[in-house]
Amino acid sequence: MALLWQVTKDDELDNATKCATIHVMDSILDLGLRDNVTEGVKKLGILMADEIPEEILKLVEQREAARIARNWPEADTYREALNLKGYSVEDLLTALKSVNLTLNLTNFLIHRVHSTV
């Protein structure tokens, strides 16, 4: 892994050489660097907006409303409800700050954490 990092930072190597070297290293280490991005995201359990059930979106909206109101215990209750249904929500740095409750899914990563739901 350290060698892979050195390759990416080496100013003496051109980008084509770096890319080829990293691809060869990936074929040996099987890190998935050559995988399709969409497939990689799915392997991480991150859902696309059209894959999130309506019930989960409603809980995320309610949680965000509680966060905007700074009602942390209620927001935590919604987070736990999501976890019990097999989902987790990761707030991103661009989290909503307005009182507009229209859910903007670019502010969250919603993960599927259990396969039993």
C-alpha positions in Angstrom: 0.0 0.0 0.0 2.9 2.4 0.8 4.4 1.7 -2.6 1.0 2.4 -4.3 0.9 5.8 -2.5 4.5 6.6 -3.5 3.5 6.0 -7.2 0.6 8.4 -7.0 2.8 11.1 -5.5 5.9 10.6 -7.7 6.4 13.8 -9.8 8.9 12.0 -12.0 6.2 9.6 -13.4 3.8 10.8 -16.0 0.1 10.1 -15.5 -0.1 7.3 -18.1 2.7 5.5 -16.3 1.1 6.0 -12.9 -2.2 4.8 -14.2 -0.7 1.6 -15.8 1.3 0.9 -12.6 -1.7 1.3 -10.4 -3.8 -1.0 -12.7 -1.1 -3.7 -12.4 -0.9 -3.3 -8.7 -4.6 -3.4 -8.4 -4.7 -6.7 -10.4 -2.4 -8.2 -7.8 -3.9 -6.6 -4.7 -7.5 -6.8 -5.9 -8.4 -3.4 -4.3 -11.2 -2.8 -6.8 -9.6 0.4 -8.2 -10.5 -0.7 -11.8 -14.1 -1.6 -10.9 -17.1 0.3 -12.3 -17.8 3.3 -9.9 -21.5 2.4 -9.7 -20.7 -1.1 -8.7 -18.2 0.1 -6.2 -20.7 2.3 -4.6 -23.2 -0.5 -4.4 -20.6 -2.8 -2.8 -20.1 -0.1 -0.1 -23.9 -0.2 0.6 -24.5 3.4 -0.5 -27.9 3.8 -2.1 -28.9 5.9 -5.0 -31.9 8.2 -4.5 -34.2 6.1 -6.5 -33.3 3.0 -4.4 -34.4 4.4 -1.1 -37.8 3.3 0.1 -40.4 6.0 0.8 -40.6 5.0 4.5 -36.9 5.5 4.9 -37.0 8.9 3.1 -39.8 10.0 5.5 -37.7 9.1 8.5 -34.7 11.0 7.1 -36.9 14.0 6.5 -38.2 13.9 10.1 -34.7 13.5 11.4 -33.5 16.5 9.4 -36.5 18.6 10.7 -35.5 17.7 14.2 -31.9 18.6 13.5 -32.9 22.0 12.1 -34.9 22.6 15.2 -31.9 21.6 17.2 -33.9 18.9 18.9 -31.0 16.4 19.2 -32.8 13.7 21.3 -35.6 13.5 18.7 -33.1 13.5 15.8 -31.3 10.6 17.6 -34.6 8.8 18.0 -35.1 9.0 14.2 -31.5 7.9 13.6 -32.1 4.8 15.8 -35.4 4.1 14.0 -33.4 4.1 10.7 -30.8 1.8 12.2 -33.4 -0.6 13.4 -34.8 -0.8 9.8 -31.3 -1.5 8.5 -30.2 1.9 7.3 -27.7 4.5 8.5 -27.5 8.1 7.6 -24.1 10.0 7.3 -24.4 13.7 7.3 -22.1 15.5 4.9 -20.4 18.8 5.4 -23.1 20.5 3.3 -25.9 19.6 5.6 -29.1 21.6 5.4 -29.2 24.9 7.4 -32.5 26.4 6.3 -36.0 25.7 7.5 -37.0 24.4 4.0 -37.8 20.8 4.7 -37.4 19.7 1.0 -35.0 16.8 1.3 -31.9 17.3 -0.7 -30.2 13.9 -0.9 -26.9 15.4 -1.8 -26.5 16.3 1.9 -26.6 12.7 3.1 -25.2 9.3 2.4 -27.8 6.7 3.2 -26.3 3.2 3.7 -28.0 -0.1 3.7 -26.5 -1.9 6.7 -28.6 -5.0 7.1 -29.9 -7.3 4.3 -32.8 -8.5 6.4 -35.1 -5.6 5.5 
